[in-house]
Amino acid sequence: MTIKRVGIVGSGIMGSGIAEVAAKAGHEVVLRSRQQATADAMVAALEKSLNRQVDKGRLEEADRDATLSRVTATSNLHELADCDLVIESVVEDLDVKKELFKELNHICKDDAILATNTSTLPVIEMAMETHRPEQVCGVHFFNPAPAMALVEIVTPLTASEETIDRVREFVDICGKSPVLVKDRAGFIVNALLFPYLNNAVRMLENGIANRDDIDTAMKGGCNFPMGPFALLDLVGLDTSLAILDALYDEFRDPNFAPQPLLRRMVSAGNLGRKSGVGFYDYS
Ligand SMILES: NC(=O)c1ccc[n+]([C@@H]2O[C@H](COP(=O)([O-])OP(=O)(O)OC[C@H]3O[C@@H](n4cnc5c(N)ncnc54)[C@H](O)[C@@H]3O)[C@@H](O)[C@H]2O)c1
């Protein structure tokens, strides 16, 4: 039972990226945003991204056209009814995601797999909102999804082996490298990455070094492609705060307690690249 038709819910940074990956890999993709205009804008952005790849000689025109022909955009959740796999990638808020799983459970066909792209939240809580917890798991793509090789497949206690095998096959077809991880906050990458990012904010707040020197140090000293503040801006400061809150809730480790500066910046609407201002100014 190979996955052919994929539903993506959420039109943010990650929803758009995952849609591009799935459609390029040959899947039919149904993109759902709460507003039709946003869903249509996602398809327009996808077309722009594919055109850039054609201009750079990385994609044939025929492949661009075939990819676009596989994508439909909708504001109606019911259009996901016959998808084999639905990946939700809406805001990192457990109540919102639980409500969405409840709705998807009623709408989607019985053998559909329902997956979440959450960065940290307990997948089991979403699974238990459905009547098919054995068909629920996490499929955690990284940002930007078209460029990043890794996908964490997150297995809650309830997931069946068949579900994980089908999702692993989907990830393989998408050309990504899957790793398996249990349903614990932060999974592998964010559980290791976020104490580092949070401590970088602490270092800045304590005046140990300035933003540019911290970013320069981690690039030059660890060979990282970008420093912690550039990475926080890329992830989004609201998403980063939600990730740290979820990690702290689960483990009560002080390294996960979000730094006050991060919380204040989110309150001020400085969310990083997506809002135009974060630790850096993108305007
Ligand atoms: N940003 C990253 O680097 C990254 C990486 C991997 C996974 N994720 C995860 O992907 C998911 C989406 O993150 P993103 O970075 O794309 O965020 P984003 O802010 O770019 O997009 C969030 C989307 O959720 C929608 N949304 C907001 N409130 C909603 C509601 N009440 N009901 C339905 N939809 C709602 C928004 O309209 C938007 O389309 C989150 O679970 C996040 O943890 C993010």
The ligand as an SDF file (V2000), in Angstrom:
LIG
                    3D

 44 48  0  0  0  0  0  0  0  0999 V2000
   10.2420   26.4900   11.5240 N   0  0  0  0  0  0  0  0  0  0  0  0
   10.9970   25.4060   11.5800 C   0  0  0  0  0  0  0  0  0  0  0  0
   12.2250   25.4760   11.4740 O   0  0  0  0  0  0  0  0  0  0  0  0
   10.3450   24.0550   11.7650 C   0  0  0  0  0  0  0  0  0  0  0  0
   11.0940   22.9160   11.4690 C   0  0  0  0  0  0  0  0  0  0  0  0
   10.4820   21.6560   11.6010 C   0  0  0  0  0  0  0  0  0  0  0  0
    9.1690   21.5590   12.0520 C   0  0  0  0  0  0  0  0  0  0  0  0
    8.4900   22.7040   12.3560 N   0  0  0  0  0  0  0  0  0  0  0  0
    7.1020   22.5570   12.8110 C   0  0  0  0  0  0  0  0  0  0  0  0
    6.2390   22.7960   11.6930 O   0  0  0  0  0  0  0  0  0  0  0  0
    4.9840   23.3400   12.1810 C   0  0  0  0  0  0  0  0  0  0  0  0
    4.7050   24.6380   11.4600 C   0  0  0  0  0  0  0  0  0  0  0  0
    5.7830   25.5170   11.6920 O   0  0  0  0  0  0  0  0  0  0  0  0
    6.1880   26.6690   10.6450 P   0  0  0  0  0  0  0  0  0  0  0  0
    7.5960   27.0330   10.9450 O   0  0  0  0  0  0  0  0  0  0  0  0
    5.7950   26.2860    9.2560 O   0  0  0  0  0  0  0  0  0  0  0  0
    5.2470   27.8570   11.1930 O   0  0  0  0  0  0  0  0  0  0  0  0
    4.6320   29.1140   10.4470 P   0  0  0  0  0  0  0  0  0  0  0  0
    4.4070   30.1400   11.5040 O   0  0  0  0  0  0  0  0  0  0  0  0
    5.4410   29.4790    9.2400 O   0  0  0  0  0  0  0  0  0  0  0  0
    3.2190   28.5330    9.9210 O   0  0  0  0  0  0  0  0  0  0  0  0
    2.2150   28.1130   10.7850 C   0  0  0  0  0  0  0  0  0  0  0  0
    0.9500   27.8130    9.9930 C   0  0  0  0  0  0  0  0  0  0  0  0
   -0.0930   27.4650   10.9410 O   0  0  0  0  0  0  0  0  0  0  0  0
   -1.2580   28.1710   10.5870 C   0  0  0  0  0  0  0  0  0  0  0  0
   -2.0610   28.3740   11.7940 N   0  0  0  0  0  0  0  0  0  0  0  0
   -1.8730   29.2590   12.7880 C   0  0  0  0  0  0  0  0  0  0  0  0
   -2.8300   29.1480   13.7210 N   0  0  0  0  0  0  0  0  0  0  0  0
   -3.6440   28.1570   13.2860 C   0  0  0  0  0  0  0  0  0  0  0  0
   -4.8400   27.5890   13.7880 C   0  0  0  0  0  0  0  0  0  0  0  0
   -5.3660   28.0200   14.9500 N   0  0  0  0  0  0  0  0  0  0  0  0
   -5.4190   26.5790   13.0780 N   0  0  0  0  0  0  0  0  0  0  0  0
   -4.8680   26.1490   11.9080 C   0  0  0  0  0  0  0  0  0  0  0  0
   -3.7520   26.6620   11.3730 N   0  0  0  0  0  0  0  0  0  0  0  0
   -3.1530   27.6490   12.0500 C   0  0  0  0  0  0  0  0  0  0  0  0
   -0.7540   29.4990   10.0070 C   0  0  0  0  0  0  0  0  0  0  0  0
   -1.7690   30.0900    9.1990 O   0  0  0  0  0  0  0  0  0  0  0  0
    0.4330   29.0090    9.1860 C   0  0  0  0  0  0  0  0  0  0  0  0
   -0.0060   28.5270    7.9230 O   0  0  0  0  0  0  0  0  0  0  0  0
    5.1190   23.4780   13.6990 C   0  0  0  0  0  0  0  0  0  0  0  0
    4.5880   22.3400   14.3140 O   0  0  0  0  0  0  0  0  0  0  0  0
    6.6470   23.5280   13.8790 C   0  0  0  0  0  0  0  0  0  0  0  0
    7.0570   23.1050   15.1510 O   0  0  0  0  0  0  0  0  0  0  0  0
    9.0220   23.9560   12.2050 C   0  0  0  0  0  0  0  0  0  0  0  0
  1  2  1  0
  2  3  2  0
  2  4  1  0
  4  5  1  0
  4 44  2  0
  5  6  2  0
  6  7  1  0
  7  8  2  0
  8  9  1  0
  8 44  1  0
  9 10  1  0
  9 42  1  0
 10 11  1  0
 11 12  1  0
 11 40  1  0
 12 13  1  0
 13 14  1  0
 14 15  2  0
 14 16  1  0
 14 17  1  0
 17 18  1  0
 18 19  2  0
 18 20  1  0
 18 21  1  0
 21 22  1  0
 22 23  1  0
 23 24  1  0
 23 38  1  0
 24 25  1  0
 25 26  1  0
 25 36  1  0
 26 27  1  0
 26 35  1  0
 27 28  2  0
 28 29  1  0
 29 30  1  0
 29 35  2  0
 30 31  1  0
 30 32  2  0
 32 33  1  0
 33 34  2  0
 34 35  1  0
 36 37  1  0
 36 38  1  0
 38 39  1  0
 40 41  1  0
 40 42  1  0
 42 43  1  0
M  CHG  2   8   1  16  -1
M  END
$$$$
